[in-house]
Amino acid sequence: MKQMRKLFILLILVPITLISQENDTKKVLLLGNSFTYFWNMPQMVNAMAKLDNFPMEVRQSTVGGSTWEQHYNEKRGTKTRVLLNSKKWDYVVMQNHSLSSIENSDEFHEYGKKLGEVIRDNGAKPYLMMTWAYLSNPLMQKTISNEYNALAENMNTEVIPVGEIFMKARKLRPDLNFYADDKHPSSIGSYLIALVMYKALTDNPVSDIPDRLLSKDKDGEEIILSFIDHETGTFLRQLVDETEFKTNLVQQ
């Protein structure tokens, strides 16, 4: 009889525990384009959270070359509106086209604010993911930084300064190739971006994040998301750990 009672209690507690864990898990949506999805960056952030046993689930709404205006107006096959309405998100990290803040500042600010309102209406908080300058023109970064920071102030939110850290790494280690072409990140660049995103969102140190990040496919087969040399990984993790962020889930 006692064993039956214990089994009954266990059958009740297990679902409750699972529901509690699900409710505690922070849901993060990354909204952007190839600057976000290159080299499995969202999956790398998920892998980091899993390694740290941090209750966070990261998903993406990305279409190559897309802008905030296109995400807002559901153009080019973007699914942001659908995803925002499909589940409860805690945070949405917005990344715009790499030239939008330079070539179309008015649209950058207009649709940044419009998307921010839609995100807040759906019960989530928007953050801005600052992009980086092209390999051919590092002088782009000043305008990019100024526009993202100004928009964040206007939206009453914070910027994850990916672009500035990316450019700092480039300056400190000119021997490393952070670019796959003139604008997209290399595997090293995306690993750095993932470190920045993870540290900014969680406030967890990244010093113990491994150089090789793994995932599994639907059949349980191992997928290598990132594999960089240890000296490079050590430099990138130290750089990110020495950066202070205003935006993290722990303090929300």
Residue pairs with C-beta under 8 A, 6 or more apart in sequence:
21 55
24 55
25 55
25 56
25 57
26 55
26 56
26 57
26 90
26 91
26 201
26 249
27 57
27 59
27 87
27 88
27 89
27 90
27 91
28 56
28 57
28 58
28 59
28 89
28 90
28 91
28 92
28 93
28 201
28 249
29 58
29 59
29 60
29 61
29 83
29 84
29 89
29 91
29 92
29 93
29 124
30 36
30 41
30 42
30 58
30 59
30 60
30 61
30 62
30 92
30 93
30 95
30 129
30 197
31 60
31 61
31 62
31 71
31 80
31 92
31 93
31 94
31 95
31 115
32 60
32 61
32 62
32 66
32 93
32 94
32 95
32 96
32 129
33 62
33 63
33 64
33 65
33 66
33 67
33 95
33 97
34 62
34 64
34 65
34 184
35 95
35 98
35 131
35 183
35 184
35 185
36 42
36 60
36 62
36 95
36 129
37 60
37 62
37 64
38 180
38 184
38 185
38 189
38 190
39 180
39 185
39 186
39 187
39 189
39 190
39 191
39 225
39 226
40 190
40 215
40 225
40 226
41 185
41 190
41 193
41 194
41 197
42 58
42 59
42 60
43 215
43 225
44 190
44 191
44 194
44 213
44 225
44 226
45 58
45 194
45 197
45 198
45 201
46 56
46 57
46 58
46 215
47 213
47 214
47 215
47 225
48 54
48 194
48 195
48 198
48 206
48 209
48 213
49 55
49 56
49 57
49 58
49 198
49 202
51 209
51 210
52 202
52 204
54 202
54 204
56 201
56 202
56 249
59 83
61 71
61 78
61 79
61 80
61 83
63 70
63 71
63 76
63 77
63 78
65 76
65 97
66 75
66 76
66 78
66 97
67 96
67 97
67 100
67 107
67 111
68 94
68 96
68 97
68 100
68 107
68 108
68 111
68 112
68 114
68 115
69 75
69 107
69 110
69 111
70 76
70 78
71 78
71 80
71 81
71 111
71 115
72 80
72 81
72 111
72 114
72 115
72 118
74 80
74 81
80 115
81 118
84 92
84 118
84 119
84 122
84 124
85 122
88 122
88 123
88 124
89 119
89 122
89 123
89 124
90 124
90 125
90 249
90 252
91 124
91 125
91 126
91 127
91 201
91 249
92 119
92 124
92 125
92 126
92 127
93 126
93 127
93 128
93 129
93 160
93 197
93 201
94 112
94 115
94 116
94 119
94 126
94 127
94 128
94 129
95 128
95 129
95 131
96 108
96 112
96 131
98 131
98 132
98 134
98 183
100 107
100 108
101 108
101 131
101 143
101 144
101 147
101 148
102 140
102 143
102 144
102 147
105 147
108 147
108 151
109 147
109 150
109 151
109 154
112 128
112 151
112 155
113 151
113 154
113 155
115 126
116 126
116 155
116 157
119 125
119 126
120 126
125 157
125 252
126 155
126 157
127 157
127 158
127 159
127 160
127 200
127 247
128 148
128 151
128 152
128 155
128 157
128 158
128 159
128 160
129 159
129 160
129 162
129 197
130 144
130 145
130 148
130 159
130 160
130 161
130 162
130 163
130 164
131 144
131 148
131 162
131 163
132 141
132 144
132 162
132 163
132 166
132 167
132 185
133 139
133 140
133 141
133 144
133 163
133 167
134 140
134 182
134 183
135 179
135 181
135 182
135 183
136 182
138 167
138 170
141 163
141 164
141 167
144 163
145 161
145 163
145 164
148 159
148 163
149 159
152 158
152 159
157 247
158 245
158 246
158 247
159 247
160 196
160 197
160 200
160 201
160 245
160 247
161 196
161 243
161 245
162 193
162 196
162 197
165 192
165 196
165 239
165 240
165 243
166 178
166 185
166 189
166 192
166 193
166 196
168 239
169 176
169 178
169 192
169 235
169 236
169 239
170 176
170 178
172 235
172 239
173 232
173 235
176 188
176 232
177 186
177 188
178 185
178 186
178 188
178 189
178 192
179 185
179 186
179 189
180 186
180 187
180 189
185 192
185 193
187 226
187 227
187 228
188 228
188 232
188 236
190 226
191 213
191 226
191 228
191 233
191 236
192 236
192 239
192 240
194 213
194 226
195 206
195 209
195 236
195 237
195 240
196 240
196 243
198 204
198 206
198 209
199 205
199 206
199 240
199 241
199 243
199 245
199 248
200 245
200 247
200 248
201 247
201 248
201 249
202 248
202 249
202 250
203 245
203 248
203 249
203 250
203 251
205 241
206 237
206 240
206 241
207 237
207 238
207 241
209 233
209 237
210 233
211 226
211 227
211 228
211 229
211 230
211 232
211 233
212 224
212 226
212 227
213 224
213 225
213 226
213 227
214 222
214 223
214 224
214 225
215 222
215 223
215 225
216 222
216 223
217 223
